[in-house]
Amino acid sequence: MRILFIGGTGTISSACSELALARGIELHLLNRGQTSKRPVPEGARVLVGDIREPGTVLAALGSMTFDVVVDWVAFTPAHIETDIALFRGRTGQYVFISSASAYHKPVLSLPITESTPLHNPYWQYSRDKIACEERLMRAYREEGFPATIVRPSHTYDRTMLPFRGRYTVVDRMRKGRPVIVHGDGTSLWVLTHHRDFAKAFVGLLGRSQTLGEAYHITSDEVLTWNQIFETVGRAAGVSEIEIVHAPSELIVAYDEAWGAGLLGDKAHSVIFDNTKVKRLVPDYVATVPFTQGAAEIMAWFDADPQRQVVDEEWNRLFDRIAAAVRSATPS
């Protein structure tokens, strides 16, 4: 197959690029030719163009056609309109990377399946993804545009800590300072390693059965947020961390963007049924537990002191929230 990734060196897409190449796929990456903390994988062919400037894309593509085009960086309906215009008649499958945060919030029932309604009044990011899906499905119905929708949930690699504040939180753990966990820390969450995601994702490429369909791809491991923080703490060499539980609504009052991501996504318990993707990719099994993933993350951060960035604005915010919680807690 000849495949075009728009992007291809991001958190999720980097593992998909590597696996696609390992399976003998002719992979082209469209990007602006700028440096990335994840290098272009050996064997990928780079096309220099900016997807936000369609003229540069047309110049880079020339008369090329593809079996599959995947846009890893489409976030709004305007981005989708550009892609439909660029790739109409140029590809046999167009894959849009949506988000599992688009599923109905509050969660209606568990486990979540692809037929769960899409509705998120809390987070603009999710509403934009829903609007993108709706535009693509209209294009599929009205003109046969070969759209496939994939909904990742919380997917990570070794460079990505699973909470706001990144290494600042780890630094607090190591210094015995309190860390903030939303709610009471018992809501359920799913973290998916990018190498696991890639196994299912690459298996969907070039499959005519996927056109007009949506699939989520997640791990089957379910953890509480308390467990997630404690797992990172142990990987960081901290046997016991001090957790302050803060209501998500309180966090909104202190940081609107952080709060929107909680109320629109992470504050809700999620369990995903991956039966649909496993029907087409029957050998898909997520095999990287978060204990291993957390060890990879901490090894990456500890390998280079320059990665250990402590943000004092985050420290001040965490301290203010912790103080507010404690002042409201009866002694």
Order of alpha helices (4+ residues) and beta strands (2+ residues): beta-alpha-beta-beta-alpha-beta-alpha-beta-alpha-beta-beta-alpha-beta-beta-beta-alpha-beta-beta-alpha-beta-alpha-alpha-alpha-alpha-alpha
